[in-house]
Amino acid sequence: MALTHTPLCDTSFSAPDFSLKGVDGKAYTLEDVKGENGTLVMFICNHCPYVKAIITQLVQDAKALQENGIGVIAIMPNDTANYPDDSFENMQIFAKENGFTFPYVIDEKQDVAHAYHAVCTPDFFGFNKDLELHYRGRLDDVTPSRAATAETKRELLDGMLKIAETGQGPEHQTASMGCSIKWRNEDAA
């Protein structure tokens, strides 16, 4: 497991479109998941300890965002041939076991991960209603070795709610960190 941090938020970046197959068998586009107050596109996977450490809070926060008019989608970008824990069938199980209320889709060709410049799982992209990037931070400060406490700030939730209200993300954002995306051909990444 290679620990990777996300780069700083580039507010000139606009959300690229996509059409990806969800664990429910439907194809989802950016337009399908776009919320009236913003959109959260996140890259996650089933096997990464960093994702597993936050998944319960992530699902709770995603539901709260959806209740506030923010669209949410999770994209699994990893090479499933070399990482079978991230297979489509295991994605279906992972989504069901964790009670996902948002689409969980597979990026089999990894084109979408490349278009978004995603680097790790989890990697969060928070867009305003005009699909301009205003959040590229972490969920919170929980890691596989650090559990949530009463002082844990809900950075992603608060950041996205600010975007929904003002169209702008928080000035201070802490990079997300997680397992590097498992590219099919490392030379192409």
Residue, then its C-alpha position, 0 to 999 in steps of 0.5 A: m500500500a503506497l500512501t498518496h496525498t491529493p494535490l491542492c484544489d484547482t478552482s479553474f478545473s471543471a468536472p469532466d463528463f462520464s458514463l459509467k456502469g453502477v453496481d445496480g446495472k444502470a449507467y450513470t453520467l455526470e448530469d444524472v448525479k448533478g445536484e442543484n446545490g453542488t456535486l461530490v465525485m469521489f474515488i474509492c475502492n473496496h480494499c483500501p484501509y483508508v477507505k475502510a477507516i472512513i466508510t461509515q462516516l462517509v456514507q452518513d455524510a453523503k446522505a446529509l449532502q444528498e438531503n441538502g441538494i448535493g449530488v453524490i457518486a462514488i467511482m471505483p478506479n482500480d485495476t480489478a485484474n490485479y486487485p480482485d477485492d475491487s471486482f464489480e461483484n465485490m463492489q456490489i457487496f461493499a455498497k450493500e453492506n455499507g448502505f450506499t445511498f448514492p451510485y457506486v460505479i466502475d471506471e474499467k478503462q480508468d479514463v475518468a480517473h485520468a480525466y479527474h487527475a485522481v491519485c488515491t482512494p479516497d479522493f474527493f472532488g467537490f463541485n459547485k452548482d456550475l460544476e467548478l471545483h471548490y473542494r479537494g480535501r479530506l473527509d476528516d482526520v480519521t486514518p487506519s491508525r487514528a479513530a474518530t473522536a469528539e473533536t473530529k471535524r467533518e471537513l468534507l461535509d462542512g466544505m460541501l455545505k459551504i459550497a452549496e450555500t455560497g458557491q465557494g469552498p473553504e479557504h483552508q483544505t487539508a489534502s486527502m490521503g489514501c492508497s494510490i490508484k492501482w493503474r492497469n499500466e503504471d507507465a501510463a499513469 
